[in-house]
């Protein structure tokens, strides 16, 4: 896995964003949140427009 990440494939940024989204959804559930991955992704997409 380390070799794959170090190779810097073109899709690496997308993969990292996906992992961050999954981590945020899990953290939200741990702290009694109600947001799922879809809502978190949509909220982030709206924030980037402004």
mmCIF entry with sequence, helices, sheets and N, C-alpha, C, O atoms, coordinates in Angstrom:
data_MODEL
# 
_entry.id   MODEL 
# 
_entity.id                         1 
_entity.type                       polymer 
_entity.pdbx_number_of_molecules   1 
# 
_entity_poly.entity_id                      1 
_entity_poly.type                           'polypeptide(L)' 
_entity_poly.nstd_linkage                   no 
_entity_poly.nstd_monomer                   no 
_entity_poly.pdbx_seq_one_letter_code       
;(UNK)(UNK)(UNK)(UNK)(UNK)(UNK)(UNK)(UNK)(UNK)(UNK)(UNK)(UNK)(UNK)(UNK)(UNK)(UNK)
(UNK)(UNK)(UNK)(UNK)(UNK)(UNK)(UNK)(UNK)(UNK)(UNK)(UNK)(UNK)(UNK)(UNK)(UNK)(UNK)
(UNK)(UNK)(UNK)(UNK)(UNK)(UNK)(UNK)(UNK)(UNK)(UNK)(UNK)(UNK)(UNK)(UNK)(UNK)(UNK)
(UNK)(UNK)
;
_entity_poly.pdbx_seq_one_letter_code_can   XXXXXXXXXXXXXXXXXXXXXXXXXXXXXXXXXXXXXXXXXXXXXXXXXX 
_entity_poly.pdbx_strand_id                 A 
# 
loop_
_entity_poly_seq.entity_id 
_entity_poly_seq.num 
_entity_poly_seq.mon_id 
_entity_poly_seq.hetero 
1 1  UNK n 
1 2  UNK n 
1 3  UNK n 
1 4  UNK n 
1 5  UNK n 
1 6  UNK n 
1 7  UNK n 
1 8  UNK n 
1 9  UNK n 
1 10 UNK n 
1 11 UNK n 
1 12 UNK n 
1 13 UNK n 
1 14 UNK n 
1 15 UNK n 
1 16 UNK n 
1 17 UNK n 
1 18 UNK n 
1 19 UNK n 
1 20 UNK n 
1 21 UNK n 
1 22 UNK n 
1 23 UNK n 
1 24 UNK n 
1 25 UNK n 
1 26 UNK n 
1 27 UNK n 
1 28 UNK n 
1 29 UNK n 
1 30 UNK n 
1 31 UNK n 
1 32 UNK n 
1 33 UNK n 
1 34 UNK n 
1 35 UNK n 
1 36 UNK n 
1 37 UNK n 
1 38 UNK n 
1 39 UNK n 
1 40 UNK n 
1 41 UNK n 
1 42 UNK n 
1 43 UNK n 
1 44 UNK n 
1 45 UNK n 
1 46 UNK n 
1 47 UNK n 
1 48 UNK n 
1 49 UNK n 
1 50 UNK n 
# 
_struct_asym.id          A 
_struct_asym.entity_id   1 
# 
loop_
_struct_conf.conf_type_id 
_struct_conf.id 
_struct_conf.pdbx_PDB_helix_id 
_struct_conf.beg_label_comp_id 
_struct_conf.beg_label_asym_id 
_struct_conf.beg_label_seq_id 
_struct_conf.pdbx_beg_PDB_ins_code 
_struct_conf.end_label_comp_id 
_struct_conf.end_label_asym_id 
_struct_conf.end_label_seq_id 
_struct_conf.pdbx_end_PDB_ins_code 
_struct_conf.beg_auth_comp_id 
_struct_conf.beg_auth_asym_id 
_struct_conf.beg_auth_seq_id 
_struct_conf.end_auth_comp_id 
_struct_conf.end_auth_asym_id 
_struct_conf.end_auth_seq_id 
_struct_conf.pdbx_PDB_helix_class 
_struct_conf.details 
_struct_conf.pdbx_PDB_helix_length 
HELX_P HELX_P1 AA1 UNK A 2  ? UNK A 6  ? UNK A 2  UNK A 6  1 ? 5  
HELX_P HELX_P2 AA2 UNK A 12 ? UNK A 30 ? UNK A 12 UNK A 30 1 ? 19 
HELX_P HELX_P3 AA3 UNK A 37 ? UNK A 49 ? UNK A 37 UNK A 49 1 ? 13 
# 
_struct_conf_type.id          HELX_P 
_struct_conf_type.criteria    ? 
_struct_conf_type.reference   ? 
# 
loop_
_atom_site.group_PDB 
_atom_site.id 
_atom_site.type_symbol 
_atom_site.label_atom_id 
_atom_site.label_alt_id 
_atom_site.label_comp_id 
_atom_site.label_asym_id 
_atom_site.label_entity_id 
_atom_site.label_seq_id 
_atom_site.pdbx_PDB_ins_code 
_atom_site.Cartn_x 
_atom_site.Cartn_y 
_atom_site.Cartn_z 
_atom_site.occupancy 
_atom_site.B_iso_or_equiv 
_atom_site.pdbx_formal_charge 
_atom_site.auth_seq_id 
_atom_site.auth_comp_id 
_atom_site.auth_asym_id 
_atom_site.auth_atom_id 
_atom_site.pdbx_PDB_model_num 
ATOM 1   N N  . UNK A 1 1  ? 0.818   -1.184 0.000   1.00 0.00 ? 1  UNK A N  1 
ATOM 2   C CA . UNK A 1 1  ? 0.000   0.000  0.000   1.00 0.00 ? 1  UNK A CA 1 
ATOM 3   C C  . UNK A 1 1  ? 0.869   1.259  0.000   1.00 0.00 ? 1  UNK A C  1 
ATOM 4   O O  . UNK A 1 1  ? 0.563   2.228  -0.694  1.00 0.00 ? 1  UNK A O  1 
ATOM 5   N N  . UNK A 1 2  ? 1.942   1.241  0.771   1.00 0.00 ? 2  UNK A N  1 
ATOM 6   C CA . UNK A 1 2  ? 2.826   2.405  0.810   1.00 0.00 ? 2  UNK A CA 1 
ATOM 7   C C  . UNK A 1 2  ? 3.405   2.719  -0.561  1.00 0.00 ? 2  UNK A C  1 
ATOM 8   O O  . UNK A 1 2  ? 3.475   3.881  -0.961  1.00 0.00 ? 2  UNK A O  1 
ATOM 9   N N  . UNK A 1 3  ? 3.819   1.682  -1.279  1.00 0.00 ? 3  UNK A N  1 
ATOM 10  C CA . UNK A 1 3  ? 4.383   1.898  -2.620  1.00 0.00 ? 3  UNK A CA 1 
ATOM 11  C C  . UNK A 1 3  ? 3.354   2.518  -3.549  1.00 0.00 ? 3  UNK A C  1 
ATOM 12  O O  . UNK A 1 3  ? 3.686   3.377  -4.366  1.00 0.00 ? 3  UNK A O  1 
ATOM 13  N N  . UNK A 1 4  ? 2.118   2.089  -3.429  1.00 0.00 ? 4  UNK A N  1 
ATOM 14  C CA . UNK A 1 4  ? 1.055   2.626  -4.276  1.00 0.00 ? 4  UNK A CA 1 
ATOM 15  C C  . UNK A 1 4  ? 0.846   4.113  -4.002  1.00 0.00 ? 4  UNK A C  1 
ATOM 16  O O  . UNK A 1 4  ? 0.734   4.907  -4.937  1.00 0.00 ? 4  UNK A O  1 
ATOM 17  N N  . UNK A 1 5  ? 0.792   4.486  -2.749  1.00 0.00 ? 5  UNK A N  1 
ATOM 18  C CA . UNK A 1 5  ? 0.579   5.891  -2.381  1.00 0.00 ? 5  UNK A CA 1 
ATOM 19  C C  . UNK A 1 5  ? 1.788   6.741  -2.769  1.00 0.00 ? 5  UNK A C  1 
ATOM 20  O O  . UNK A 1 5  ? 1.633   7.869  -3.238  1.00 0.00 ? 5  UNK A O  1 
ATOM 21  N N  . UNK A 1 6  ? 2.966   6.210  -2.577  1.00 0.00 ? 6  UNK A N  1 
ATOM 22  C CA . UNK A 1 6  ? 4.174   6.961  -2.923  1.00 0.00 ? 6  UNK A CA 1 
ATOM 23  C C  . UNK A 1 6  ? 4.326   7.162  -4.428  1.00 0.00 ? 6  UNK A C  1 
ATOM 24  O O  . UNK A 1 6  ? 5.019   8.081  -4.863  1.00 0.00 ? 6  UNK A O  1 
ATOM 25  N N  . UNK A 1 7  ? 3.684   6.312  -5.220  1.00 0.00 ? 7  UNK A N  1 
ATOM 26  C CA . UNK A 1 7  ? 3.772   6.426  -6.675  1.00 0.00 ? 7  UNK A CA 1 
ATOM 27  C C  . UNK A 1 7  ? 2.991   7.633  -7.195  1.00 0.00 ? 7  UNK A C  1 
ATOM 28  O O  . UNK A 1 7  ? 3.133   8.001  -8.361  1.00 0.00 ? 7  UNK A O  1 
ATOM 29  N N  . UNK A 1 8  ? 2.169   8.251  -6.346  1.00 0.00 ? 8  UNK A N  1 
ATOM 30  C CA . UNK A 1 8  ? 1.380   9.431  -6.707  1.00 0.00 ? 8  UNK A CA 1 
ATOM 31  C C  . UNK A 1 8  ? 0.513   9.216  -7.959  1.00 0.00 ? 8  UNK A C  1 
ATOM 32  O O  . UNK A 1 8  ? 0.637   9.965  -8.927  1.00 0.00 ? 8  UNK A O  1 
ATOM 33  N N  . UNK A 1 9  ? -0.366  8.192  -7.945  1.00 0.00 ? 9  UNK A N  1 
ATOM 34  C CA . UNK A 1 9  ? -1.244  8.000  -9.096  1.00 0.00 ? 9  UNK A CA 1 
ATOM 35  C C  . UNK A 1 9  ? -2.192  9.190  -9.254  1.00 0.00 ? 9  UNK A C  1 
ATOM 36  O O  . UNK A 1 9  ? -2.426  9.913  -8.286  1.00 0.00 ? 9  UNK A O  1 
ATOM 37  N N  . UNK A 1 10 ? -2.738  9.406  -10.444 1.00 0.00 ? 10 UNK A N  1 
ATOM 38  C CA . UNK A 1 10 ? -3.582  10.585 -10.688 1.00 0.00 ? 10 UNK A CA 1 
ATOM 39  C C  . UNK A 1 10 ? -4.844  10.630 -9.822  1.00 0.00 ? 10 UNK A C  1 
ATOM 40  O O  . UNK A 1 10 ? -5.386  11.709 -9.581  1.00 0.00 ? 10 UNK A O  1 
ATOM 41  N N  . UNK A 1 11 ? -5.307  9.496  -9.362  1.00 0.00 ? 11 UNK A N  1 
ATOM 42  C CA . UNK A 1 11 ? -6.540  9.438  -8.576  1.00 0.00 ? 11 UNK A CA 1 
ATOM 43  C C  . UNK A 1 11 ? -6.290  9.553  -7.068  1.00 0.00 ? 11 UNK A C  1 
ATOM 44  O O  . UNK A 1 11 ? -7.230  9.418  -6.284  1.00 0.00 ? 11 UNK A O  1 
ATOM 45  N N  . UNK A 1 12 ? -5.072  9.792  -6.656  1.00 0.00 ? 12 UNK A N  1 
ATOM 46  C CA . UNK A 1 12 ? -4.731  9.800  -5.231  1.00 0.00 ? 12 UNK A CA 1 
ATOM 47  C C  . UNK A 1 12 ? -5.495  10.874 -4.449  1.00 0.00 ? 12 UNK A C  1 
ATOM 48  O O  . UNK A 1 12 ? -5.951  10.615 -3.336  1.00 0.00 ? 12 UNK A O  1 
ATOM 49  N N  . UNK A 1 13 ? -5.637  12.063 -5.013  1.00 0.00 ? 13 UNK A N  1 
ATOM 50  C CA . UNK A 1 13 ? -6.363  13.121 -4.314  1.00 0.00 ? 13 UNK A CA 1 
ATOM 51  C C  . UNK A 1 13 ? -7.817  12.754 -4.073  1.00 0.00 ? 13 UNK A C  1 
ATOM 52  O O  . UNK A 1 13 ? -8.367  13.036 -3.008  1.00 0.00 ? 13 UNK A O  1 
ATOM 53  N N  . UNK A 1 14 ? -8.432  12.132 -5.050  1.00 0.00 ? 14 UNK A N  1 
ATOM 54  C CA . UNK A 1 14 ? -9.823  11.684 -4.916  1.00 0.00 ? 14 UNK A CA 1 
ATOM 55  C C  . UNK A 1 14 ? -9.940  10.627 -3.813  1.00 0.00 ? 14 UNK A C  1 
ATOM 56  O O  . UNK A 1 14 ? -10.874 10.654 -3.013  1.00 0.00 ? 14 UNK A O  1 
ATOM 57  N N  . UNK A 1 15 ? -8.984  9.704  -3.783  1.00 0.00 ? 15 UNK A N  1 
ATOM 58  C CA . UNK A 1 15 ? -8.987  8.648  -2.776  1.00 0.00 ? 15 UNK A CA 1 
ATOM 59  C C  . UNK A 1 15 ? -8.824  9.244  -1.371  1.00 0.00 ? 15 UNK A C  1 
ATOM 60  O O  . UNK A 1 15 ? -9.501  8.830  -0.430  1.00 0.00 ? 15 UNK A O  1 
ATOM 61  N N  . UNK A 1 16 ? -7.932  10.207 -1.245  1.00 0.00 ? 16 UNK A N  1 
ATOM 62  C CA . UNK A 1 16 ? -7.731  10.854 0.061   1.00 0.00 ? 16 UNK A CA 1 
ATOM 63  C C  . UNK A 1 16 ? -8.989  11.608 0.497   1.00 0.00 ? 16 UNK A C  1 
ATOM 64  O O  . UNK A 1 16 ? -9.360  11.573 1.670   1.00 0.00 ? 16 UNK A O  1 
ATOM 65  N N  . UNK A 1 17 ? -9.637  12.283 -0.438  1.00 0.00 ? 17 UNK A N  1 
ATOM 66  C CA . UNK A 1 17 ? -10.885 12.976 -0.108  1.00 0.00 ? 17 UNK A CA 1 
ATOM 67  C C  . UNK A 1 17 ? -11.945 11.987 0.362   1.00 0.00 ? 17 UNK A C  1 
ATOM 68  O O  . UNK A 1 17 ? -12.685 12.266 1.306   1.00 0.00 ? 17 UNK A O  1 
ATOM 69  N N  . UNK A 1 18 ? -12.016 10.847 -0.287  1.00 0.00 ? 18 UNK A N  1 
ATOM 70  C CA . UNK A 1 18 ? -12.997 9.823  0.086   1.00 0.00 ? 18 UNK A CA 1 
ATOM 71  C C  . UNK A 1 18 ? -12.714 9.292  1.485   1.00 0.00 ? 18 UNK A C  1 
ATOM 72  O O  . UNK A 1 18 ? -13.638 9.106  2.276   1.00 0.00 ? 18 UNK A O  1 
ATOM 73  N N  . UNK A 1 19 ? -11.448 9.050  1.793   1.00 0.00 ? 19 UNK A N  1 
ATOM 74  C CA . UNK A 1 19 ? -11.090 8.591  3.136   1.00 0.00 ? 19 UNK A CA 1 
ATOM 75  C C  . UNK A 1 19 ? -11.424 9.651  4.190   1.00 0.00 ? 19 UNK A C  1 
ATOM 76  O O  . UNK A 1 19 ? -11.899 9.318  5.276   1.00 0.00 ? 19 UNK A O  1 
ATOM 77  N N  . UNK A 1 20 ? -11.180 10.905 3.876   1.00 0.00 ? 20 UNK A N  1 
ATOM 78  C CA . UNK A 1 20 ? -11.500 11.990 4.805   1.00 0.00 ? 20 UNK A CA 1 
ATOM 79  C C  . UNK A 1 20 ? -13.003 12.075 5.032   1.00 0.00 ? 20 UNK A C  1 
ATOM 80  O O  . UNK A 1 20 ? -13.447 12.316 6.155   1.00 0.00 ? 20 UNK A O  1 
ATOM 81  N N  . UNK A 1 21 ? -13.787 11.883 3.986   1.00 0.00 ? 21 UNK A N  1 
ATOM 82  C CA . UNK A 1 21 ? -15.244 11.907 4.108   1.00 0.00 ? 21 UNK A CA 1 
ATOM 83  C C  . UNK A 1 21 ? -15.728 10.769 4.998   1.00 0.00 ? 21 UNK A C  1 
ATOM 84  O O  . UNK A 1 21 ? -16.575 10.979 5.866   1.00 0.00 ? 21 UNK A O  1 
ATOM 85  N N  . UNK A 1 22 ? -15.200 9.571  4.790   1.00 0.00 ? 22 UNK A N  1 
ATOM 86  C CA . UNK A 1 22 ? -15.577 8.435  5.632   1.00 0.00 ? 22 UNK A CA 1 
ATOM 87  C C  . UNK A 1 22 ? -15.193 8.694  7.088   1.00 0.00 ? 22 UNK A C  1 
ATOM 88  O O  . UNK A 1 22 ? -15.963 8.382  7.996   1.00 0.00 ? 22 UNK A O  1 
ATOM 89  N N  . UNK A 1 23 ? -14.023 9.255  7.313   1.00 0.00 ? 23 UNK A N  1 
ATOM 90  C CA . UNK A 1 23 ? -13.572 9.549  8.676   1.00 0.00 ? 23 UNK A CA 1 
ATOM 91  C C  . UNK A 1 23 ? -14.468 10.585 9.339   1.00 0.00 ? 23 UNK A C  1 
ATOM 92  O O  . UNK A 1 23 ? -14.794 10.463 10.520  1.00 0.00 ? 23 UNK A O  1 
ATOM 93  N N  . UNK A 1 24 ? -14.865 11.598 8.588   1.00 0.00 ? 24 UNK A N  1 
ATOM 94  C CA . UNK A 1 24 ? -15.744 12.630 9.142   1.00 0.00 ? 24 UNK A CA 1 
ATOM 95  C C  . UNK A 1 24 ? -17.106 12.052 9.506   1.00 0.00 ? 24 UNK A C  1 
ATOM 96  O O  . UNK A 1 24 ? -17.681 12.419 10.531  1.00 0.00 ? 24 UNK A O  1 
ATOM 97  N N  . UNK A 1 25 ? -17.623 11.158 8.683   1.00 0.00 ? 25 UNK A N  1 
ATOM 98  C CA . UNK A 1 25 ? -18.923 10.540 8.976   1.00 0.00 ? 25 UNK A CA 1 
ATOM 99  C C  . UNK A 1 25 ? -18.845 9.674  10.229  1.00 0.00 ? 25 UNK A C  1 
ATOM 100 O O  . UNK A 1 25 ? -19.767 9.681  11.045  1.00 0.00 ? 25 UNK A O  1 
ATOM 101 N N  . UNK A 1 26 ? -17.763 8.936  10.386  1.00 0.00 ? 26 UNK A N  1 
ATOM 102 C CA . UNK A 1 26 ? -17.588 8.100  11.578  1.00 0.00 ? 26 UNK A CA 1 
ATOM 103 C C  . UNK A 1 26 ? -17.440 8.977  12.821  1.00 0.00 ? 26 UNK A C  1 
ATOM 104 O O  . UNK A 1 26 ? -18.040 8.687  13.856  1.00 0.00 ? 26 UNK A O  1 
ATOM 105 N N  . UNK A 1 27 ? -16.656 10.034 12.727  1.00 0.00 ? 27 UNK A N  1 
ATOM 106 C CA . UNK A 1 27 ? -16.477 10.940 13.863  1.00 0.00 ? 27 UNK A CA 1 
ATOM 107 C C  . UNK A 1 27 ? -17.809 11.576 14.248  1.00 0.00 ? 27 UNK A C  1 
ATOM 108 O O  . UNK A 1 27 ? -18.099 11.735 15.434  1.00 0.00 ? 27 UNK A O  1 
ATOM 109 N N  . UNK A 1 28 ? -18.608 11.934 13.271  1.00 0.00 ? 28 UNK A N  1 
ATOM 110 C CA . UNK A 1 28 ? -19.913 12.527 13.551  1.00 0.00 ? 28 UNK A CA 1 
ATOM 111 C C  . UNK A 1 28 ? -20.807 11.536 14.301  1.00 0.00 ? 28 UNK A C  1 
ATOM 112 O O  . UNK A 1 28 ? -21.505 11.915 15.242  1.00 0.00 ? 28 UNK A O  1 
ATOM 113 N N  . UNK A 1 29 ? -20.783 10.265 13.883  1.00 0.00 ? 29 UNK A N  1 
ATOM 114 C CA . UNK A 1 29 ? -21.584 9.251  14.573  1.00 0.00 ? 29 UNK A CA 1 
ATOM 115 C C  . UNK A 1 29 ? -21.091 9.022  15.991  1.00 0.00 ? 29 UNK A C  1 
ATOM 116 O O  . UNK A 1 29 ? -21.897 8.827  16.901  1.00 0.00 ? 29 UNK A O  1 
ATOM 117 N N  . UNK A 1 30 ? -19.775 9.044  16.194  1.00 0.00 ? 30 UNK A N  1 
ATOM 118 C CA . UNK A 1 30 ? -19.212 8.836  17.530  1.00 0.00 ? 30 UNK A CA 1 
ATOM 119 C C  . UNK A 1 30 ? -19.699 9.922  18.485  1.00 0.00 ? 30 UNK A C  1 
ATOM 120 O O  . UNK A 1 30 ? -19.979 9.649  19.652  1.00 0.00 ? 30 UNK A O  1 
ATOM 121 N N  . UNK A 1 31 ? -19.800 11.155 17.985  1.00 0.00 ? 31 UNK A N  1 
ATOM 122 C CA . UNK A 1 31 ? -20.224 12.270 18.818  1.00 0.00 ? 31 UNK A CA 1 
ATOM 123 C C  . UNK A 1 31 ? -21.720 12.547 18.695  1.00 0.00 ? 31 UNK A C  1 
ATOM 124 O O  . UNK A 1 31 ? -22.162 13.688 18.827  1.00 0.00 ? 31 UNK A O  1 
ATOM 125 N N  . UNK A 1 32 ? -22.494 11.491 18.441  1.00 0.00 ? 32 UNK A N  1 
ATOM 126 C CA . UNK A 1 32 ? -23.959 11.549 18.388  1.00 0.00 ? 32 UNK A CA 1 
ATOM 127 C C  . UNK A 1 32 ? -24.494 12.479 17.312  1.00 0.00 ? 32 UNK A C  1 
ATOM 128 O O  . UNK A 1 32 ? -25.558 13.076 17.476  1.00 0.00 ? 32 UNK A O  1 
ATOM 129 N N  . UNK A 1 33 ? -23.780 12.602 16.240  1.00 0.00 ? 33 UNK A N  1 
ATOM 130 C CA . UNK A 1 33 ? -24.261 13.414 15.129  1.00 0.00 ? 33 UNK A CA 1 
ATOM 131 C C  . UNK A 1 33 ? -25.238 12.634 14.272  1.00 0.00 ? 33 UNK A C  1 
ATOM 132 O O  . UNK A 1 33 ? -25.400 11.424 14.432  1.00 0.00 ? 33 UNK A O  1 
ATOM 133 N N  . UNK A 1 34 ? -25.877 13.333 13.373  1.00 0.00 ? 34 UNK A N  1 
ATOM 134 C CA . UNK A 1 34 ? -26.874 12.698 12.522  1.00 0.00 ? 34 UNK A CA 1 
ATOM 135 C C  . UNK A 1 34 ? -26.511 12.775 11.044  1.00 0.00 ? 34 UNK A C  1 
ATOM 136 O O  . UNK A 1 34 ? -27.282 12.337 10.190  1.00 0.00 ? 34 UNK A O  1 
ATOM 137 N N  . UNK A 1 35 ? -25.353 13.326 10.743  1.00 0.00 ? 35 UNK A N  1 
ATOM 138 C CA . UNK A 1 35 ? -24.964 13.497 9.345   1.00 0.00 ? 35 UNK A CA 1 
ATOM 139 C C  . UNK A 1 35 ? -24.411 12.199 8.773   1.00 0.00 ? 35 UNK A C  1 
ATOM 140 O O  . UNK A 1 35 ? -23.646 11.493 9.430   1.00 0.00 ? 35 UNK A O  1 
ATOM 141 N N  . UNK A 1 36 ? -24.803 11.896 7.549   1.00 0.00 ? 36 UNK A N  1 
ATOM 142 C CA . UNK A 1 36 ? -24.215 10.764 6.849   1.00 0.00 ? 36 UNK A CA 1 
ATOM 143 C C  . UNK A 1 36 ? -23.233 11.292 5.806   1.00 0.00 ? 36 UNK A C  1 
ATOM 144 O O  . UNK A 1 36 ? -23.073 12.503 5.650   1.00 0.00 ? 36 UNK A O  1 
ATOM 145 N N  . UNK A 1 37 ? -22.583 10.384 5.103   1.00 0.00 ? 37 UNK A N  1 
ATOM 146 C CA . UNK A 1 37 ? -21.564 10.798 4.131   1.00 0.00 ? 37 UNK A CA 1 
ATOM 147 C C  . UNK A 1 37 ? -22.140 11.707 3.057   1.00 0.00 ? 37 UNK A C  1 
ATOM 148 O O  . UNK A 1 37 ? -21.497 12.675 2.651   1.00 0.00 ? 37 UNK A O  1 
ATOM 149 N N  . UNK A 1 38 ? -23.335 11.406 2.598   1.00 0.00 ? 38 UNK A N  1 
ATOM 150 C CA . UNK A 1 38 ? -23.938 12.222 1.531   1.00 0.00 ? 38 UNK A CA 1 
ATOM 151 C C  . UNK A 1 38 ? -24.172 13.655 1.988   1.00 0.00 ? 38 UNK A C  1 
ATOM 152 O O  . UNK A 1 38 ? -23.866 14.593 1.252   1.00 0.00 ? 38 UNK A O  1 
ATOM 153 N N  . UNK A 1 39 ? -24.704 13.837 3.178   1.00 0.00 ? 39 UNK A N  1 
ATOM 154 C CA . UNK A 1 39 ? -24.946 15.191 3.681   1.00 0.00 ? 39 UNK A CA 1 
ATOM 155 C C  . UNK A 1 39 ? -23.639 15.940 3.918   1.00 0.00 ? 39 UNK A C  1 
ATOM 156 O O  . UNK A 1 39 ? -23.543 17.131 3.622   1.00 0.00 ? 39 UNK A O  1 
ATOM 157 N N  . UNK A 1 40 ? -22.644 15.255 4.447   1.00 0.00 ? 40 UNK A N  1 
ATOM 158 C CA . UNK A 1 40 ? -21.347 15.898 4.668   1.00 0.00 ? 40 UNK A CA 1 
ATOM 159 C C  . UNK A 1 40 ? -20.718 16.321 3.351   1.00 0.00 ? 40 UNK A C  1 
ATOM 160 O O  . UNK A 1 40 ? -20.167 17.417 3.250   1.00 0.00 ? 40 UNK A O  1 
ATOM 161 N N  . UNK A 1 41 ? -20.795 15.462 2.340   1.00 0.00 ? 41 UNK A N  1 
ATOM 162 C CA . UNK A 1 41 ? -20.238 15.780 1.027   1.00 0.00 ? 41 UNK A CA 1 
ATOM 163 C C  . UNK A 1 41 ? -20.960 16.971 0.414   1.00 0.00 ? 41 UNK A C  1 
ATOM 164 O O  . UNK A 1 41 ? -20.324 17.874 -0.130  1.00 0.00 ? 41 UNK A O  1 
ATOM 165 N N  . UNK A 1 42 ? -22.290 16.977 0.499   1.00 0.00 ? 42 UNK A N  1 
ATOM 166 C CA . UNK A 1 42 ? -23.061 18.077 -0.075  1.00 0.00 ? 42 UNK A CA 1 
ATOM 167 C C  . UNK A 1 42 ? -22.768 19.393 0.637   1.00 0.00 ? 42 UNK A C  1 
ATOM 168 O O  . UNK A 1 42 ? -22.643 20.436 -0.005  1.00 0.00 ? 42 UNK A O  1 
ATOM 169 N N  . UNK A 1 43 ? -22.660 19.343 1.950   1.00 0.00 ? 43 UNK A N  1 
ATOM 170 C CA . UNK A 1 43 ? -22.352 20.554 2.716   1.00 0.00 ? 43 UNK A CA 1 
ATOM 171 C C  . UNK A 1 43 ? -20.991 21.098 2.313   1.00 0.00 ? 43 UNK A C  1 
ATOM 172 O O  . UNK A 1 43 ? -20.830 22.308 2.151   1.00 0.00 ? 43 UNK A O  1 
ATOM 173 N N  . UNK A 1 44 ? -20.028 20.232 2.152   1.00 0.00 ? 44 UNK A N  1 
ATOM 174 C CA . UNK A 1 44 ? -18.679 20.660 1.753   1.00 0.00 ? 44 UNK A CA 1 
ATOM 175 C C  . UNK A 1 44 ? -18.693 21.249 0.342   1.00 0.00 ? 44 UNK A C  1 
ATOM 176 O O  . UNK A 1 44 ? -18.009 22.236 0.070   1.00 0.00 ? 44 UNK A O  1 
ATOM 177 N N  . UNK A 1 45 ? -19.464 20.650 -0.540  1.00 0.00 ? 45 UNK A N  1 
ATOM 178 C CA . UNK A 1 45 ? -19.538 21.151 -1.909  1.00 0.00 ? 45 UNK A CA 1 
ATOM 179 C C  . UNK A 1 45 ? -20.164 22.533 -1.939  1.00 0.00 ? 45 UNK A C  1 
ATOM 180 O O  . UNK A 1 45 ? -19.720 23.388 -2.706  1.00 0.00 ? 45 UNK A O  1 
ATOM 181 N N  . UNK A 1 46 ? -21.171 22.772 -1.136  1.00 0.00 ? 46 UNK A N  1 
ATOM 182 C CA . UNK A 1 46 ? -21.819 24.081 -1.070  1.00 0.00 ? 46 UNK A CA 1 
ATOM 183 C C  . UNK A 1 46 ? -20.859 25.110 -0.488  1.00 0.00 ? 46 UNK A C  1 
ATOM 184 O O  . UNK A 1 46 ? -20.806 26.243 -0.967  1.00 0.00 ? 46 UNK A O  1 
ATOM 185 N N  . UNK A 1 47 ? -20.100 24.732 0.541   1.00 0.00 ? 47 UNK A N  1 
ATOM 186 C CA . UNK A 1 47 ? -19.137 25.649 1.167   1.00 0.00 ? 47 UNK A CA 1 
ATOM 187 C C  . UNK A 1 47 ? -18.058 26.081 0.189   1.00 0.00 ? 47 UNK A C  1 
ATOM 188 O O  . UNK A 1 47 ? -17.598 27.221 0.257   1.00 0.00 ? 47 UNK A O  1 
ATOM 189 N N  . UNK A 1 48 ? -17.647 25.218 -0.707  1.00 0.00 ? 48 UNK A N  1 
ATOM 190 C CA . UNK A 1 48 ? -16.575 25.554 -1.656  1.00 0.00 ? 48 UNK A CA 1 
ATOM 191 C C  . UNK A 1 48 ? -17.016 26.568 -2.681  1.00 0.00 ? 48 UNK A C  1 
ATOM 192 O O  . UNK A 1 48 ? -16.175 27.268 -3.245  1.00 0.00 ? 48 UNK A O  1 
ATOM 193 N N  . UNK A 1 49 ? -18.317 26.674 -2.946  1.00 0.00 ? 49 UNK A N  1 
ATOM 194 C CA . UNK A 1 49 ? -18.808 27.617 -3.936  1.00 0.00 ? 49 UNK A CA 1 
ATOM 195 C C  . UNK A 1 49 ? -18.716 29.059 -3.466  1.00 0.00 ? 49 UNK A C  1 
ATOM 196 O O  . UNK A 1 49 ? -18.556 29.973 -4.275  1.00 0.00 ? 49 UNK A O  1 
ATOM 197 N N  . UNK A 1 50 ? -18.817 29.263 -2.153  1.00 0.00 ? 50 UNK A N  1 
ATOM 198 C CA . UNK A 1 50 ? -18.845 30.613 -1.611  1.00 0.00 ? 50 UNK A CA 1 
ATOM 199 C C  . UNK A 1 50 ? -17.519 31.179 -1.427  1.00 0.00 ? 50 UNK A C  1 
ATOM 200 O O  . UNK A 1 50 ? -17.391 32.317 -0.976  1.00 0.00 ? 50 UNK A O  1 
# 
